[in-house]
Amino acid sequence: MLGVVYDSISRAPFRGATVQIAQQSAGSRVYTTQADSDGRFIIENVPPGRYLAGFFHFALDTLGLEPPVRLIDVGGTDQQRLSLGTPSPRSVARALCGRASGDSIGALYARVYDARSGEPVVGATLVATWHELVNSGEVVRHEEPTLDARSNVDGWAVVCGLPGGSPVSARVNRGPDTSGVVMVNVPGGGFLRRDFRMGGSTRLAGVVKGVAGAPLANAQVRFAGGGAVVRTDASGAFNLPSHPAGSQTLEARAAGYALLQRTMDIEASRPQPVELTLSVLPELPDSARPATGASGFEERRRAGAGRYVSAHDLDLLDPFGVSDILRGMPGVAVSDEGLNHVVTFAAYGGRCIPALLLNGSAIHLDARTNLDSLVRPDDVLGLEVYTHDVQPPSAYQSAAGECGTIVIWTGRTRHR
């Protein structure tokens, strides 16, 4: 009897599963073996007959799932194949979440480990947050629902009721220990399985490369969610100062290259050096290329309405992303949930998403739009901010939103 055990949750072979087949008649022999690292197994010298076939694994016990059992007929051939597997993610989601599951709702199932010892963590909090746009009648508001769950004695935690098919930011913490932000995409009506690590601190070194593997000097690198920003030297090398170890997302950017976000598990004791390769920015559409409207920037700035940031201001600020330019402006908030930096304005007693004009063209901005991925600070000629209570110039009024308007002019660096 040759076969394989497949884990539909992790979409990989189920290593280490205990496989059993037993003749259906009472008092008959039971055959037992263990699947290897590829989920394969072999049971020899099985006589013909009708058998019950199944497998066991501690992960099924943790999920509270009954081991699946199949009825098979063994003939008189030299070899017979048998495929076994866990229930589908949809079935697992129903078992974990009951009525909370549905076609558009998913679950995140995680095991939390200590980045120092490698042991499962009991009592850790798994936190999941996502972005929603809610139409309240007068304005579309930005909301950030959050759900959490505690890990059990084996380190497992499950969060139900997550929006299927939408990006969700997740992190774990217990006391002073915390992971970084990790973006996940939970399937609708299904189930996503992921490990998290946290605990201890680490220093991370690496190199940033660009086209054809050439080192990139003066690239910016940081851990997502804040923290120190460092620049690479002439050889593309960087060293990040002490930071929490475990599951983290590293961000890197350089002039002419797209923002890179890489999720990784960093050991607390001896982290391995990392190599980050940036991709060249795609060519901008004609509608978003630099326009002549930027020539009136200084005139509008002197007029006093709104708030203005010039190229000279940007050189002094040296921000990592455009969202960093907006932080601290009156009436403006930047939400750092996950890897997404969502900009909202104060209006109508709450917060809402402003309109965005890039080189005079309207760009759709919502709770899932990362402004830092659209525009690089080193490419900005000028930035104008008109909050809800400020009348924008007449040239912008037709495209201005009820919430307010952000106007960005680019062209400092060349477009590829």
MIZADREN-302811 format. One line per 5 residues: their letters; for each residue x, y negated, z of N, C-alpha, C. Coordinates in steps of 0.1 Angstrom, whole numbers. Example, Ala and Ser with C-alpha at 12.3 -4.5 7.8 and 13.67 -1.06 7.14 Angstrom:
<recs>
AS> 132/57/78/123/45/78/132/33/78 | 128/22/71/137/11/71/129/0/79;
</recs>
This chain:
<recs>
MLGVV> 9/12/0/0/0/0/9/-12/0 | 8/-20/-11/16/-32/-12/7/-44/-12 | 11/-55/-6/3/-67/-5/9/-79/0 | 1/-90/1/6/-103/6/-5/-109/14 | -1/-116/25/-10/-124/33/-8/-139/30;
YDSIS> -19/-146/26/-19/-160/22/-26/-168/32 | -19/-180/35/-25/-189/45/-31/-201/36 | -44/-201/36/-51/-212/28/-50/-225/34 | -47/-226/47/-46/-239/54/-33/-246/50 | -22/-239/50/-9/-245/46/-6/-243/32;
RAPFR> -15/-235/25/-13/-232/11/1/-226/8 | 4/-215/16/17/-209/15/15/-194/21 | 24/-186/17/24/-172/23/23/-173/38 | 16/-163/45/15/-163/59/26/-154/65 | 37/-160/69/48/-152/74/45/-147/88;
GATVQ> 50/-135/91/49/-129/104/35/-124/108 | 26/-123/99/12/-118/103/13/-103/105 | 6/-98/115/5/-84/117/-7/-78/109 | -4/-69/100/-14/-63/91/-17/-49/96 | -30/-46/96/-35/-33/100/-46/-28/90;
IAQQS> -45/-15/87/-56/-8/80/-60/4/89 | -73/6/90/-78/18/98/-89/25/90 | -88/38/90/-99/46/84/-112/43/91 | -123/42/83/-136/38/88/-142/48/97 | -138/60/96/-144/70/105/-137/69/118;
AGSRV> -145/72/129/-141/71/143/-129/80/146 | -120/76/154/-109/84/158/-98/86/148 | -98/79/137/-88/81/127/-76/72/129 | -66/75/122/-53/68/124/-53/53/119 | -46/45/126/-44/31/123/-30/28/118;
YTTQA> -29/22/107/-15/19/102/-12/4/104 | 0/1/109/3/-13/113/17/-17/107 | 18/-29/102/31/-34/98/31/-49/99 | 42/-56/96/43/-70/98/47/-76/84 | 41/-87/81/44/-94/68/58/-101/70;
DSDGR> 66/-101/59/79/-108/60/78/-123/58 | 89/-130/56/89/-144/55/82/-149/42 | 79/-140/33/72/-144/21/58/-139/21 | 53/-134/33/40/-129/35/37/-116/29 | 48/-109/24/46/-96/18/47/-85/28;
FIIEN> 40/-74/25/40/-62/35/39/-49/27 | 44/-38/33/43/-25/27/39/-15/38 | 29/-7/35/24/4/44/26/17/36 | 33/26/41/36/38/33/28/50/38 | 27/60/29/21/73/33/6/71/38;
VPPGR> -2/64/30/-16/62/34/-24/72/26 | -31/81/33/-39/91/25/-52/84/19 | -57/90/9/-69/85/3/-81/84/13 | -90/74/11/-101/73/19/-106/58/20 | -116/56/28/-121/42/30/-116/36/43;
YLAGF> -111/24/41/-104/17/53/-109/3/55 | -108/-1/68/-110/-15/71/-96/-22/72 | -94/-33/65/-81/-39/64/-82/-54/69 | -72/-58/77/-72/-71/82/-58/-75/87 | -57/-87/93/-45/-91/99/-47/-100/111;
FHFAL> -37/-102/119/-37/-110/131/-26/-120/131 | -28/-131/137/-18/-141/139/-22/-151/150 | -13/-156/158/-16/-165/169/-23/-177/164 | -20/-182/151/-26/-194/146/-41/-192/145 | -46/-180/142/-60/-177/141/-66/-178/155;
DTLGL> -59/-173/165/-65/-173/178/-66/-188/183 | -56/-196/180/-56/-210/184/-68/-217/178 | -71/-214/165/-82/-220/158/-96/-215/163 | -95/-204/170/-108/-198/175/-115/-191/163 | -107/-186/154/-113/-179/142/-112/-164/144;
EPPVR> -122/-157/140/-122/-142/140/-113/-138/128 | -104/-128/130/-96/-123/119/-104/-117/108 | -102/-121/95/-110/-116/84/-107/-101/82 | -118/-94/79/-117/-79/77/-123/-76/63 | -116/-67/56/-120/-62/43/-122/-47/43;
LIDVG> -132/-43/35/-134/-29/33/-128/-25/20 | -119/-15/20/-112/-11/8/-112/4/7 | -111/9/-6/-110/23/-9/-96/26/-14 | -90/35/-8/-76/39/-12/-77/52/-20 | -72/51/-33/-73/63/-42/-61/71/-41;
GTDQQ> -59/80/-51/-48/89/-51/-36/84/-59 | -35/71/-62/-24/66/-70/-12/64/-61 | 0/63/-68/12/61/-60/13/47/-53 | 7/37/-59/7/24/-53/-7/17/-54 | -10/9/-44/-22/2/-45/-20/-12/-38;
RLSLG> -25/-23/-45/-23/-36/-40/-35/-41/-31 | -31/-49/-21/-41/-55/-12/-37/-69/-9 | -47/-79/-12/-44/-93/-8/-53/-97/3 | -47/-103/13/-54/-108/25/-52/-123/27 | -61/-130/33/-59/-144/35/-68/-150/46;
TPSPR> -64/-162/50/-72/-169/60/-85/-175/54 | -94/-178/62/-106/-185/56/-103/-198/49 | -111/-202/40/-109/-214/32/-108/-226/42 | -101/-237/37/-101/-249/46/-115/-254/49 | -124/-253/40/-138/-257/43/-144/-249/55;
SVARA> -141/-236/55/-146/-227/65/-140/-231/79 | -126/-233/78/-119/-237/90/-124/-250/96 | -127/-260/87/-132/-273/92/-146/-271/99 | -154/-262/93/-167/-260/99/-165/-253/113 | -156/-244/114/-153/-237/127/-148/-246/137;
LCGRA> -140/-256/133/-134/-265/142/-143/-276/146 | -150/-281/136/-158/-294/139/-173/-292/139 | -178/-280/135/-192/-277/136/-200/-287/127 | -210/-293/132/-218/-302/124/-211/-315/120 | -200/-317/125/-192/-330/121/-187/-328/108;
SGDSI> -186/-316/102/-180/-314/89/-191/-316/78 | -186/-319/66/-195/-321/55/-187/-322/42 | -193/-324/31/-186/-325/18/-176/-337/18 | -179/-348/25/-171/-360/24/-163/-362/37 | -164/-353/46/-157/-355/59/-147/-343/61;
GALYA> -135/-347/65/-125/-337/67/-119/-337/81 | -109/-328/84/-103/-326/97/-88/-326/95 | -81/-331/105/-66/-330/106/-63/-321/117 | -56/-311/114/-52/-301/124/-36/-301/125 | -31/-304/137/-17/-307/138/-11/-299/150;
RVYDA> 1/-295/149/8/-290/161/20/-300/164 | 21/-303/177/30/-314/181/42/-307/188 | 54/-310/183/66/-305/189/75/-316/195 | 83/-312/205/93/-321/211/105/-321/201 | 109/-333/197/120/-334/188/134/-331/194;
RSGEP> 134/-330/208/146/-327/215/148/-312/216 | 137/-305/221/138/-291/225/132/-282/214 | 123/-288/205/117/-279/196/105/-272/201 | 101/-274/214/90/-267/220/77/-275/218 | 66/-268/217/53/-274/216/50/-284/228;
VVGAT> 43/-295/225/40/-305/235/25/-304/239 | 23/-302/253/10/-302/258/5/-316/262 | -7/-319/259/-13/-332/263/-9/-344/255 | -3/-342/243/0/-353/234/-13/-358/228 | -13/-370/224/-25/-376/218/-22/-378/203;
LVATW> -31/-372/195/-30/-374/180/-40/-385/176 | -35/-395/170/-43/-407/167/-44/-409/152 | -56/-410/147/-58/-412/132/-66/-425/130 | -61/-433/121/-68/-446/118/-69/-447/102 | -80/-453/98/-81/-456/84/-88/-469/82;
HELVN> -89/-474/69/-95/-487/66/-108/-485/59 | -117/-494/63/-131/-494/56/-135/-508/53 | -142/-510/42/-148/-523/39/-163/-522/42 | -168/-531/50/-183/-530/54/-189/-543/49 | -200/-542/41/-207/-553/36/-218/-557/47;
SGEVV> -215/-569/53/-224/-574/64/-234/-584/58 | -235/-586/45/-245/-595/40/-238/-608/35 | -232/-615/44/-225/-627/40/-211/-625/34 | -204/-615/40/-191/-613/35/-187/-598/37 | -178/-593/30/-173/-579/31/-162/-580/42;
RHEEP> -164/-572/52/-155/-572/64/-146/-560/63 | -134/-562/69/-124/-551/70/-125/-545/84 | -127/-532/85/-127/-525/98/-117/-514/98 | -112/-510/110/-102/-500/112/-107/-489/122 | -115/-480/118/-120/-469/127/-108/-461/132;
TLDAR> -109/-456/144/-98/-448/150/-104/-436/157 | -98/-424/155/-102/-412/163/-90/-406/168 | -91/-399/180/-80/-392/186/-84/-379/192 | -74/-371/195/-76/-358/202/-63/-354/210 | -65/-346/220/-53/-342/228/-49/-328/224;
SNVDG> -36/-325/224/-30/-312/221/-32/-302/233 | -35/-290/230/-38/-280/240/-25/-273/245 | -26/-262/252/-14/-256/258/-4/-251/248 | -9/-249/236/0/-244/225/5/-256/216 | 1/-268/220/6/-280/212/-3/-283/200;
WAVVC> -15/-276/199/-24/-279/188/-34/-289/191 | -37/-298/181/-47/-308/183/-55/-310/170 | -68/-312/170/-76/-314/158/-84/-327/159 | -84/-335/149/-93/-347/148/-103/-344/137 | -116/-345/140/-126/-342/131/-133/-356/127;
GLPGG> -140/-355/116/-148/-367/112/-140/-377/104 | -129/-373/97/-121/-382/90/-126/-383/75 | -124/-395/69/-129/-397/55/-121/-388/45 | -128/-379/38/-121/-371/29/-117/-379/16 | -105/-376/12/-99/-382/0/-94/-396/2;
SPVSA> -94/-401/14/-89/-415/17/-76/-414/25 | -67/-423/23/-55/-423/31/-57/-426/46 | -52/-418/54/-53/-419/69/-39/-420/75 | -37/-429/84/-25/-430/91/-26/-423/104 | -16/-415/107/-16/-406/119/-3/-407/127;
RVNRG> -3/-406/140/8/-406/148/5/-399/161 | 15/-395/168/13/-388/181/21/-395/192 | 16/-394/204/23/-400/216/19/-393/229 | 28/-394/238/26/-389/252/35/-397/261 | 30/-405/270/38/-413/278/47/-422/270;
PDTSG> 60/-422/273/69/-431/266/73/-425/252 | 70/-413/250/74/-406/237/63/-409/226 | 68/-412/214/59/-415/203/66/-411/190 | 58/-408/180/63/-406/167/61/-419/159 | 65/-419/147/62/-430/138/49/-428/131;
VVMVN> 46/-436/121/34/-435/113/36/-425/102 | 27/-416/100/27/-407/89/14/-408/81 | 14/-410/68/2/-411/60/-2/-397/55 | -15/-394/57/-20/-381/53/-32/-383/44 | -36/-374/36/-48/-374/28/-56/-362/30;
VPGGG> -67/-363/38/-75/-351/42/-85/-348/31 | -86/-336/27/-96/-333/16/-110/-334/22 | -119/-339/14/-133/-339/17/-139/-326/20 | -146/-324/31/-152/-311/34/-142/-300/37 | -129/-304/39/-118/-295/41/-110/-298/53;
FLRRD> -97/-294/52/-89/-293/64/-74/-295/60 | -67/-303/67/-53/-305/64/-45/-301/77 | -34/-293/75/-26/-289/85/-12/-295/84 | -7/-301/95/6/-308/95/12/-307/109 | 25/-306/109/33/-306/122/38/-321/125;
FRMGG> 38/-324/137/44/-337/142/54/-335/152 | 65/-343/152/75/-342/162/77/-356/168 | 81/-356/181/83/-368/189/92/-366/200 | 98/-377/206/106/-375/218/120/-378/216 | 126/-386/225/140/-389/223/143/-401/214;
STRLA> 155/-404/212/159/-415/203/170/-410/193 | 172/-418/183/182/-414/173/187/-426/166 | 199/-425/160/204/-435/151/205/-428/137 | 201/-435/127/200/-429/113/209/-437/104 | 217/-429/96/226/-434/86/223/-428/73;
GVVKG> 226/-435/62/223/-430/49/228/-439/38 | 224/-437/26/228/-445/15/216/-447/5 | 215/-458/-1/204/-462/-10/210/-462/-24 | 204/-455/-34/209/-455/-48/198/-460/-57 | 202/-464/-69/193/-468/-79/194/-461/-92;
VAGAP> 194/-468/-103/195/-462/-116/208/-454/-118 | 206/-441/-123/217/-432/-126/225/-429/-113 | 219/-431/-102/226/-427/-89/236/-437/-84 | 236/-449/-90/245/-460/-86/241/-465/-73 | 251/-468/-64/247/-473/-50/242/-487/-52;
LANAQ> 232/-490/-43/225/-504/-43/230/-512/-31 | 237/-522/-34/241/-531/-23/230/-541/-20 | 229/-545/-7/220/-555/-2/205/-551/-3 | 203/-538/-3/189/-533/-2/185/-533/12 | 172/-535/15/167/-535/28/161/-522/32;
VRFAG> 163/-518/45/159/-505/50/153/-507/64 | 142/-500/67/136/-501/80/127/-489/83 | 123/-486/95/113/-477/98/100/-484/97 | 90/-477/91/77/-483/89/70/-486/103 | 62/-497/103/56/-500/115/63/-511/123;
GGAVV> 74/-516/118/82/-526/125/96/-521/128 | 103/-528/136/116/-525/140/126/-533/132 | 139/-530/134/150/-538/128/151/-535/113 | 154/-545/106/156/-544/91/171/-545/89 | 177/-535/82/192/-536/79/194/-536/64;
RTDAS> 205/-542/60/209/-542/46/220/-533/43 | 220/-527/31/231/-518/27/244/-526/24 | 255/-520/25/268/-527/22/271/-524/7 | 283/-528/3/287/-527/-11/286/-512/-16 | 287/-503/-8/287/-489/-12/273/-483/-11;
GAFNL> 263/-491/-7/249/-487/-6/246/-480/8 | 256/-480/17/254/-474/30/246/-483/40 | 239/-476/49/232/-484/59/233/-476/72 | 231/-483/83/230/-477/97/219/-483/104 | 208/-476/108/197/-481/115/200/-479/130;
PSHPA> 197/-489/139/200/-488/153/190/-478/160 | 192/-476/173/184/-466/180/169/-468/178 | 162/-457/175/148/-457/172/142/-443/177 | 129/-443/180/123/-430/184/126/-419/173 | 130/-407/178/132/-396/169/118/-389/166;
GSQTL> 119/-379/157/106/-372/154/101/-376/140 | 88/-375/138/82/-378/125/81/-393/123 | 88/-397/113/89/-411/110/88/-414/95 | 85/-426/91/85/-430/77/95/-441/75 | 104/-439/66/114/-448/63/110/-456/50;
EARAA> 113/-469/51/110/-478/40/122/-484/34 | 124/-485/21/135/-492/15/131/-499/3 | 137/-511/0/134/-519/-11/146/-527/-16 | 146/-530/-28/157/-538/-34/152/-546/-46 | 158/-557/-49/154/-565/-61/153/-557/-73;
GYALL> 142/-557/-80/140/-550/-93/136/-536/-91 | 134/-531/-79/130/-518/-76/117/-517/-68 | 110/-506/-70/97/-504/-62/100/-501/-48 | 91/-504/-39/91/-500/-25/91/-485/-24 | 100/-480/-16/101/-465/-13/97/-463/1;
QRTMD> 87/-453/3/83/-449/16/85/-434/17 | 93/-429/26/96/-415/27/93/-410/41 | 85/-400/43/82/-394/56/92/-383/59 | 97/-383/71/107/-372/74/106/-369/89 | 111/-358/93/113/-354/107/127/-355/111;
IEASR> 130/-364/120/144/-367/124/147/-361/137 | 158/-353/138/162/-347/150/167/-357/160 | 165/-354/173/170/-363/183/185/-362/186 | 190/-350/183/204/-347/187/214/-351/175 | 213/-345/164/222/-347/153/214/-349/140;
PQPVE> 209/-361/138/202/-363/125/211/-363/113 | 206/-357/102/214/-356/90/213/-369/82 | 224/-373/76/224/-385/68/214/-384/57 | 207/-395/53/197/-394/43/201/-402/30 | 196/-397/19/199/-404/6/185/-409/0;
LTLSV> 184/-422/-2/172/-428/-7/174/-433/-21 | 166/-428/-31/168/-432/-45/155/-440/-49 | 158/-453/-52/147/-462/-56/144/-461/-71 | 131/-463/-75/127/-463/-89/125/-477/-94 | 128/-479/-106/127/-492/-112/113/-496/-113;
LPELP> 110/-509/-110/96/-514/-111/91/-512/-125 | 78/-509/-126/72/-508/-140/70/-522/-145 | 69/-523/-158/67/-536/-165/54/-542/-161 | 54/-555/-157/41/-562/-153/33/-564/-165 | 19/-563/-164/10/-567/-175/12/-582/-178;
DSARP> 9/-586/-190/10/-600/-194/2/-609/-185 | -10/-605/-180/-18/-613/-172/-12/-617/-159 | -2/-609/-154/4/-611/-141/18/-617/-142 | 23/-621/-155/36/-626/-156/36/-641/-152 | 47/-647/-149/48/-661/-144/41/-670/-153;
ATGAS> 34/-679/-148/26/-689/-156/30/-703/-152 | 25/-713/-160/29/-727/-158/22/-733/-146 | 12/-727/-140/5/-733/-128/14/-735/-117 | 26/-728/-116/35/-730/-105/41/-743/-105 | 41/-750/-117/47/-763/-118/40/-773/-109;
GFEER> 28/-771/-106/20/-780/-97/21/-777/-82 | 30/-767/-79/31/-763/-65/34/-774/-55 | 45/-782/-59/49/-792/-50/39/-803/-48 | 31/-806/-59/21/-816/-58/10/-811/-49 | 6/-799/-50/-5/-794/-41/0/-793/-27;
RRAGA> 13/-790/-25/19/-789/-12/19/-803/-5 | 22/-814/-13/22/-827/-7/8/-832/-4 | -2/-827/-11/-16/-831/-9/-21/-826/5 | -15/-816/11/-17/-813/25/-28/-802/27 | -36/-799/18/-47/-788/20/-40/-775/19;
GRYVS> -44/-766/28/-38/-752/28/-24/-752/34 | -18/-740/33/-5/-738/38/4/-733/26 | 17/-737/26/25/-734/15/39/-729/19 | 44/-719/11/57/-714/14/65/-714/1 | 76/-721/1/84/-723/-12/95/-713/-13;
AHDLD> 101/-712/-24/113/-703/-26/124/-706/-16 | 126/-719/-13/136/-722/-3/132/-717/11 | 119/-718/15/114/-713/27/117/-698/28 | 114/-691/17/116/-676/17/131/-673/19 | 140/-680/13/154/-678/15/158/-679/30;
LLDPF> 152/-688/37/154/-690/52/148/-679/60 | 136/-674/56/129/-664/63/134/-650/61 | 139/-648/49/144/-634/45/135/-623/49 | 122/-623/44/112/-613/49/115/-600/42 | 110/-589/48/111/-576/42/100/-574/31;
GVSDI> 88/-579/35/76/-579/26/69/-592/26 | 60/-593/15/52/-605/15/43/-607/27 | 38/-595/32/30/-596/44/37/-603/56 | 50/-601/56/58/-608/67/57/-623/66 | 55/-628/54/54/-643/52/42/-648/59;
LRGMP> 31/-640/58/18/-644/63/16/-643/78 | 24/-635/84/23/-633/99/24/-646/106 | 15/-648/116/16/-660/124/9/-672/118 | 5/-672/106/-3/-683/100/-16/-684/107 | -21/-696/111/-34/-698/117/-45/-692/108;
GVAVS> -54/-684/114/-65/-678/107/-62/-666/99 | -49/-662/99/-44/-650/91/-39/-639/100 | -43/-627/97/-38/-615/105/-33/-605/95 | -22/-598/99/-17/-587/92/-18/-574/100 | -25/-565/95/-27/-552/103/-17/-542/98;
DEGLN> -9/-536/107/1/-527/103/-3/-513/106 | -16/-509/102/-20/-495/105/-15/-487/94 | -7/-477/98/-1/-468/88/10/-475/80 | 12/-471/68/22/-477/59/16/-489/52 | 3/-491/54/-4/-502/47/-4/-515/55;
HVVTF> -1/-526/49/-1/-539/56/-13/-547/50 | -24/-547/57/-36/-553/52/-37/-567/58 | -39/-576/49/-41/-591/52/-56/-594/53 | -60/-600/65/-73/-604/66/-74/-619/71 | -85/-626/68/-87/-639/73/-98/-640/83;
AAYGG> -98/-650/92/-109/-652/101/-120/-659/94 | -133/-654/95/-144/-660/88/-157/-654/94 | -167/-663/95/-180/-658/99/-180/-650/112 | -171/-654/121/-171/-647/134/-164/-634/134 | -157/-630/123/-150/-618/122/-138/-619/113;
RCIPA> -134/-608/107/-123/-608/98/-128/-603/84 | -122/-607/73/-126/-603/60/-114/-603/51 | -115/-598/39/-105/-596/29/-105/-609/20 | -94/-616/19/-94/-628/10/-92/-624/-5 | -95/-634/-13/-92/-632/-28/-77/-634/-30;
LLLNG> -72/-628/-41/-58/-629/-44/-57/-634/-59 | -49/-644/-61/-45/-649/-74/-30/-647/-76 | -27/-639/-86/-12/-637/-89/-9/-643/-102 | -1/-654/-102/2/-662/-114/-11/-666/-121 | -21/-670/-114/-33/-675/-119/-44/-665/-123;
SAIHL> -40/-652/-122/-50/-641/-125/-55/-634/-112 | -68/-632/-112/-74/-626/-100/-70/-611/-100 | -66/-607/-88/-62/-593/-85/-71/-588/-74 | -77/-576/-76/-86/-570/-66/-78/-567/-54 | -83/-571/-42/-76/-569/-29/-87/-563/-20;
DARTN> -83/-551/-14/-93/-545/-5/-85/-539/7 | -92/-531/16/-85/-526/28/-75/-516/24 | -74/-510/12/-64/-500/8/-53/-506/0 | -54/-519/-2/-43/-525/-10/-32/-530/-2 | -20/-525/-5/-8/-529/2/-1/-541/-6;
LDSLV> -3/-553/0/2/-565/-7/17/-563/-9 | 24/-557/0/39/-556/-2/43/-547/-14 | 34/-538/-19/36/-530/-30/34/-538/-43 | 26/-549/-42/22/-556/-54/33/-566/-58 | 39/-573/-48/48/-584/-50/60/-583/-41;
RPDDV> 72/-586/-46/84/-586/-38/87/-600/-33 | 92/-602/-21/95/-615/-16/106/-622/-25 | 116/-614/-30/126/-621/-38/122/-625/-52 | 109/-622/-55/104/-626/-68/94/-638/-67 | 91/-642/-54/81/-653/-52/87/-666/-54;
LGLEV> 81/-674/-63/84/-688/-65/77/-697/-54 | 65/-693/-51/57/-701/-42/45/-693/-37 | 40/-696/-25/28/-689/-20/19/-700/-13 | 6/-699/-17/-4/-708/-12/-15/-701/-4 | -19/-706/7/-29/-699/15/-40/-709/18;
YTHDV> -52/-705/14/-64/-714/17/-74/-705/25 | -75/-707/38/-84/-699/46/-98/-704/44 | -107/-697/51/-121/-699/49/-126/-713/51 | -119/-720/61/-123/-734/64/-116/-745/56 | -108/-741/46/-100/-750/38/-105/-750/23;
QPPSA> -108/-761/17/-113/-762/4/-101/-760/-6 | -101/-750/-15/-90/-748/-24/-90/-758/-35 | -79/-761/-42/-79/-770/-53/-90/-766/-64 | -94/-775/-71/-105/-773/-81/-101/-762/-91 | -88/-761/-94/-84/-751/-104/-86/-736/-99;
YQSAA> -87/-735/-86/-89/-721/-80/-103/-718/-76 | -112/-728/-76/-125/-726/-70/-133/-715/-76 | -132/-714/-90/-140/-704/-97/-136/-690/-93 | -124/-688/-89/-119/-674/-85/-118/-672/-70 | -119/-683/-63/-118/-683/-48/-129/-674/-42;
GECGT> -126/-667/-31/-136/-659/-24/-142/-667/-13 | -153/-661/-8/-160/-667/4/-151/-666/16 | -142/-656/17/-134/-654/28/-122/-664/28 | -117/-667/17/-104/-675/15/-96/-670/3 | -85/-676/1/-77/-673/-11/-63/-673/-8;
IVIWT> -55/-663/-14/-41/-663/-14/-36/-665/-28 | -27/-675/-31/-22/-677/-44/-7/-675/-44 | -2/-666/-53/12/-663/-54/17/-665/-68 | 28/-672/-68/35/-675/-81/49/-667/-81 | 52/-660/-91/64/-652/-92/73/-656/-104;
GRTRH> 85/-651/-104/94/-654/-115/108/-657/-111 | 111/-655/-99/125/-658/-94/135/-648/-100 | 131/-635/-101/139/-624/-107/133/-619/-119 | 141/-613/-128/136/-609/-141/126/-597/-139 | 117/-596/-148/108/-584/-149/113/-574/-159;
R> 112/-562/-156/118/-552/-165/106/-547/-174;
</recs>
